[in-house]
């Protein structure tokens, strides 16, 4: 790793230790400043505060490197102050656990690996920016197309997993473009898949997908959706003021 090129994630937390915990301030700053994500779960004063999953993803690839094929499967919400054990190397599979051996995230990795800060920073910024704009930009359209919506009184969208597949690693720039979306519905639950292409200098160099679980589904109501979006937009405006 080129020591004089810092990892983007180091602006928000120290990654030198094998065991890392996150404060509410760190999680909230990352969500709002990097991901442009104003999910109330990431607010400092949230009753059910949750460290952004994309923050965990960013720490992992900064510490352990970026493999051609990787998957990140989330199994628990991370509260502030919970010390997690992060890998410095991934041999096929690694569970991110706390001191009680509770698993919060399972990472699988195959293929070549790079520790190039330029590529890792580019992927971090491109993916986290995309992921942070899932709501309202992508999910509202997807829900409208399927005539369902999450519960506006208790909106539950859980990050389940993300997979990435890169054809090559000899690149230093990367952008992300949505390829397709799908939503399968089973009663009041729905599985949303967001497929994306990874692009470097105009060439598609990889693909990926993000999977989310939507719960409390009910019939689509435009006025309720408008109210949810307005509240989200106001939260962003208040932060940026």
N, C-alpha and C positions, 0 to 999 in steps of 0.2 A: 504494500500500500504506500502511495506517495504521501509522506508525512506532512508536507507543506500544503496539501490540498485537503482541507477539512471536509468531513461528511456533513451534509446539510442538517442531519438530525442532531448534530452536536450543538447546534444553536439552542436546542430545547432541553437536552438532558445529556449528562455525562455518560459515555458508553464504555469506559475503560474497565469497569468492574464486571465480574461474571454475574453478579446479583444486582438488580436495578429495581428501584421503586419510583413511582411518579407521584408528584403532588397534584392537587387539583389545578393549581396555576399552570403547571407544565402541560397537563392534558388539555386544558381549555385554550391555552395559547397556541398549541399545535393545531387543534381543531380549527380555530378561527383564522390564524395567520398563515398556515400552510394549506390546509384543506378547504378553507372558506366554508367551513361546516358549522352551522349554528343550531345543531341538534341540542335541545335543552338538556339532554343527559350529560353533555360536556360542559355545562355551565358550572362555575365555581360553587354556586350556592344550591346546586341541584340536590334534592333529597336522595335520589338514586344515581349519584354520580358514577360515570363509567369512563375509564381511560379509553380513548379512541383506538379501535383495532388497527387502524392504519399507522398509529404511532408504534405499536408492537412490530408490525411488518417492517417499518422503516429501521427500527433498531436491529432487527435480525439480519437484514441484508447488509447493513453497515458493519456489523460485528463479524458475521460468519461468511460474508461474500454472497454474490449472486450466481446461482447455477442456471444452466440452460432451461431446466425444468424444475419448477417449484410449486408446491401447494401449501396453503395456510388454512387450517381447519380450526375454527374457534369453538370452544366448548364451555366457556364461562366468562362472565363480565368481570373485568378487573377494576377493583376499587382503588382509590388513592391510598398510598402508603403500603400497598401489598408488594413485598419484595419478591421479584421473579428471577429465576435462574435462566439466563440466556446463553445460547451456544456461541462458541468462537469457531466451531467447525461442525458441519452437518454430514454425518455418514448415513445416508439414506433417510433417516428419520430422527427427529428430536422433539421431545415434549417440553414445553415451557411450563414449569411448575413453581409453586411457592414452597415455603419451608415445610409445609405439611404434606408435600408431594401431591397437591391438588393440581390437575392439569387444566390450563386455560387455553392453550393453543398447541396444536401439533403441526410441525413443519416437516414436509417431505421434500427431498432434493435429489436430482439425478443430473448426470452430464457434467460438462466442463464448468469451471468456476472462475470468476474474476473478482478481484478486489479493487478494480479501477474506480476511484472516487467519482470521476466525471460521469461514468455510465450509471453507477449506483445513485448518485444525486439526481441525474436526469430521470431515471425510472421513479425514484421516490417522489419527485415533484410532479411528474406527469400522472402517475397512478393516483396519488393522494388527491390531487386537484380534481381528477375525474370522479373518484370515489366520493369526495366531499360534496359534489354537485348532484349526487343521485336523487336527493329530494331538494327542491320540488321538480327540477328539470326533467328527469327521466321517469321517476316513479309515477308522477301525476298523470302523464300521458299513457303510461302502461296500465294504470288502474282504470282510466277512462275508457280505454279500448276494450277492457274486460268487464266494464260496468260494475266494478267493486271498488271499495275504499277501506282504508284502515279506520279504526275507531278514533274520531277526532278528540274525544275526551281523554283517551289513553293510547296515543299512537305507538304501536309496537312494530318496529322493523329491526330484526336481529341479523347482524352480519354473521353468516354461516361459514363461508369459505371463499378463497380466491385462488385461482390457478393461473400460472404463467408459463409460457413456452417460447423460448427465444431460439431462433435459427442460428444466430451468431452472436459473439460477444466482442468482436473487434470494432466496436462503435463507441462513440462518446456523446452522441446526441440522441434523444428519443422523445417522441410524442405519442399520444394515445388517441385513438379514434373509435367511437362506438360503432360496432358492426351490426348487432341485432339484439333484440330483447324478447323475452318470453315470460309468461306468467301461467303457471299451472295451479288450479284451485281445487282444494279438497275441503268442503264445508266452509268453516271460518278461517281456514289457514291457506296460505298461498306461497308458492316457491317462485321467486323472481330470479331470472338469470340474465345477466348483462354481459354479452360477448363483445370483446374489443380487439382491435388490431394495434400492434406496436410498430411505429414507423420511424425510420431514421433516414434523413436526407431524401425523402420522397419514396423510399423503398420499404415495403412491408417486411419486417424482420422478425415478427413473432405474433403470437396471439395470446389471449387470456380470457378469463371469465370470472365474474363476481356473482356469488349466490347469496341471496337474502331470504329470510323467512318473514312473511307478513302474517300477523295474527289479528283476531277480532274483526275479520272482514264482514262488511255489510254492503247493501246496495249503494251504488255511486250516487252522491248528491253534490251537485256543483256548488251550491251555496256553502256547504260545510267544507268542501275543498278550498274554496276561495278564502274562507275564514282562516283555515290552517296555513295557507300560503301567506296570507296577510300578516299573521302573527309571526311567522318565520322571518318574513322580510323586515318586519319592525324590529325584531331582535337584532338582526344584522345592522340595521340603520342606527339603533341605539349604541351598539358596540363601536361603530365607525364614527359616531358623532364626536 
